[in-house]
Amino acid sequence: RDLVRSRGLGDVYKRQEQNFKQAGEFYRNLDKQGRKNLINNMGGALASVPEEEIRVIISAFMYNADKEYGTGVAKLAKVSISQVRAEAKALMDEQAARAAKAKKVAESLTALMQ
């Protein structure tokens, strides 16, 4: 209980809202060649996955981190960018719903502890 109070319950749902932030920052902090290498490595590896659904979902995670990153990976993984965009939106919607729920829980717990 003290750990929850000291860190603040608000941190719980704020972290939920930033699932893709760190990966996007990492990608954008690479130089041009580093970004190209990362896309080639991830997209090339993903292209060998036989299940298209998995290639779409992973590409969508990359797309949510950074659109250029996700688009590059999707092209190499041979998946439709329109499918990737739709999945990326669905992932963001799910994340937003979880964050809203976590916020309500945090607010309820905070009220109980006062």
Beta strands, then each sheet from edge to edge (+ up, - down):
end
